Amino acid sequence: MPAPHRPRVLIGISGWTYAPWRGDFYPAGLAHRKELEYASEHVTSIEINGTFYAMQKPSSFTKWREETPDEFVFSIKGGRYVTHIKRLVGVESALANFFATGVLTLGDKLGPFLWQLPPNLEFDAQKVADFCALLPRTVTAAVTLAQSRDDKLAEDRVLLPDASARPLRHCVEARHASFASDDAVELLRRNDVAFVVADTAGKYPYVETATADFMYARLHGDQELYASGYTDAALDRWAEKIADWTSTGRDVYVYFDNDVKGYAPSDAMKLIERVGR
């Protein structure tokens, strides 16, 4: 009989390259090339957000994998070309290119893929369902999809692992009020895609309903978007939420994105203390 699943809790930051953190979170004089290594010693996961702005080099994923501890996990923010420019429509080639660039070679350090939707993208059941159907759910499926990449991606920007049945997870952060609906929640549940719990100081929809076998939270600031830190009482509440989520057998990923004033790493470490590694 297989051992019961023991839920994992991964807590960290969204990105790690922020000038205001230098001399604050990062010790004065720390070489910029050492910042990921340093951050990965203080949090248990990092959300790679550079993938949102541009496709990364295969060598970058290799470097990031080698610079972090064995149990470390990266979540990956999907490209804005897919979500904001193509707006989820006609994205087969774009997804193929995205998965071909080396992200899959993170191996056991690869966490969920985050698809953040633009604030002006309303819920359209057919559009969202079609997009969910395109998302690969195993490494093998992602490698197969990557084979259909187009010629816009040079061969020296392609790096694929061996095919495997390792599952891939996906989550959606919706920013239009129409997504805060039973229909949207049920559609994501049917497709086993997590609805991101987004704390945005009330600006964007807040939904806590579980729609997949894991929970994914992004904490952008509960008082001021991207800028306010979390009080001890607020962190205590998030620790309680995490305990509730893991009690259902779900893995939990939490990322602080309140980076403007450098609160993110400090808040992440405080929450890790409350939850335990």
N, C-alpha and C positions, 0 to 999 in steps of 0.2 A: 504494500500500500504506500503510495507516495506521501511524503511529509506534507502537512498542511501548509498553505501559503502564509508566510509571515510578512505582513505589509511593511513596505519600506517608506520612510519619510525622508525626502530630499528637500533641503532648504538652502536657498542661496540668493543670488543677485542676477539682475538682467544686464548682461555686459560687464566688463571689468576695466575698460580703458576710459577713465574719466580724469581729466586734469585736476579738478578740485579735490580728488581723493589723495593726491600726492602730498606727502607731508602731514596727512591726517590719518586715513586708513593705511595707506602705504607709507612706510618709514621714509623720512627724508633721505635722498640719495639712492634709493632703490632703483636699479636700472629698469627702464620700461619693459624690457624683454623678460624681466623676472616677475612682472605683476601677476600674471596668471598663476604661476607657481605659488606665489605668496597667497593670493586669494583662495586657491584651492586647498590651502592648509587651514583656512579659517571658516569656510562654508563647505557644504557637502555637494553642491550642484551649482551650475551656472547656465543661464539661458544665453545662448549665442545669438545676439541680435544683429551682428554684421551681415548675416545671411539674408536679412530682410532687405537690406539696401543694395547688395550686389552678391553675385555668386563668388564664392571664395576659391582660392587655389587648393588643389588636393594636398599640397605640402603643408598648408595651414592646419588642416584636420589632423594630419600625421603629427605635426608639432604639438598641437594642443593635447592629443591623446598621450603623447610621451611625457609631457610636462606635469601631468596631474596624477594623483594617487590612484591606486588600483580600483578602489570602490567608488571613484568619482563619477558623476553623471552629467552629461550635457543635454539640455533640451535645445531644440533648433527652431528658430523663428523662420517660417516660410517666407519666400520672396514676395516683396510688394508688387512685383510685375504680375504675379498670379492673382493677388488679392485686391490691389488698388488700381492697377492699370487694366488688366483683362477682366477684373471683377468676377472671377471664378468661371468665366465663359470662354470656351475654346482654348483651354490651358493644357491640353495633352502634351504638346511639345515642350512647353515651359516647365511642366512637372518632370518630364523625362530629363531635360537638361539639369534641373535642380538636383535630382537624385544621382546624376552621373558624376558630379563634381568632387566626390570623395567623402561626403558626409556619412555614407554608410560604413566607411572604414573605421569609424569611431568604435565599432564593435560593441562590446558589453558596456561601454561608456555612453552609448546612444540612448537618450531618453525620448520623450514625446516630441512630435512636431507641432508647433503652435502656428495656427493660421489666424492672424488678427485681421478682422474685416474693417473697412473704412466706416466712419460714422454715417455716411450718406448711403450706405448699402442696405436697403430694406430687406426684410425677410421675404424670400420667394421660395416656396417649398420645392418646386421643381429644380430651380437653379442650385439650391443647396444640396438636394438629393443627388443630382447629377455630379456635383463636385465630390461629394463623399464617396460616390461609387468609383471615382478615379483614384482615390488614395490607396496606395499599396499597403497591405496589412502584414506582409512578411518581407524579409530581406530579399528572398527569391523574387517576389512580385515586384519589388522596387528595382532590382537588377534587370528584370525583364522589361519593365517600363523604360529604364534608362537606355536600353538598346535602341529605342525609337527616337533618341535625341536627334535634333536637326543639325545642319552644318554650321549653325551659328556658334556652336561650341567646338572649339579647336580640340584636337585629339590630345594635346599635351595638358588639357584642363580636365581630362577624364581619368577617374580612378574608381574602380569597382571591386568589391570584395567577392569572395566565392559565394555562390548562392547558399542560402540556409533558410530553415523554417523559423528562425528567430522572429518573433512578432514585432510589429511596429505599431506605435500608438499615435493618435492624432487628437488634437483639441482645437476648438474654435473660440476666439474671443470676439464676441459680437458687440458692436457699438451703436447700433440703431435700436431705438426703443421697441420696434416691432418684433425683435427677437425675444423679448421678455413675454413669451406666450406659451401656452400649453402645446400648440402645434409645433413650434420650433424645438421645444424640449423633447417632445415625443419623436420628432424626426431624427434628432441627434442620437437619442437612445436607440432607435431602430438601427442606426448605422454604427453604433458603438464608438461614437465620437464624444469626447468630454466637452461639456459646456464650461468654459473657463469662469471661475469665480473671480470677478474683477472688482477690486475695491478702488473706486475712482472718485472719492469725495462726492458721490452722488451724480456725477456727470453722465455716466454711461450705465446701461442696464446691469443690475446685480441679480444674479441667479445662482442659487446654491444647490439646485437639484442635481443629483448624480445621474449621469447619462452614459457612463462607461465604467469599466472596472478599475478606474483610478480617478483621483481628483486633482485638479490643476488650478492653483490660485495665483493671481498676480496682484500684488499690493502696491498700488501707485500712490498711496497717501490717503488717509481717511478724512483729513481736514482740508488739505490743499493739494491739488493734483500735482504729482511728481516732486513736491517740495516739502511736505510735512512729515515729521518723524512719527513713530508710533509710541504711545505712552505705555507704561508698564501694564496698565489695565487693559489696553487694547491688545497687547501681545498675549496677555493671559487669556483673553477671549479667543484669539486665533489658536492658541495651544489647545483650548478646549474643543474647538472645531476639528482640529487635526485628530484629536483623540476619538471624537465621534466618528470621523470618516474611516479611520483605521479599524475601528470596532466592527465595521461592516466588511472587513477583509480587503479594503482598497488601499493601493499605494497612493501616496500623496506627494505632490510636487508644489513647492511654494517659492515664489520669486519676488523679491522686493525691487521695485522700479522707482522708488522715491529718491532718485539719484542727484537731483539738482543741488542739494546742500550736503550731500554726502551721508545721508542717514542710512541708505540701503545696507551697506555691509554691517554697520553697527546693529541695526534692527534684526538682520538675519542671524547674527551671532547670538543676540539675546533670545530669539525664538528657538534657536538650536539648544541653548541652555535649558529652556523650559521643556522642550520635547525630548531631549537626549539624542545622542548620535546612534 
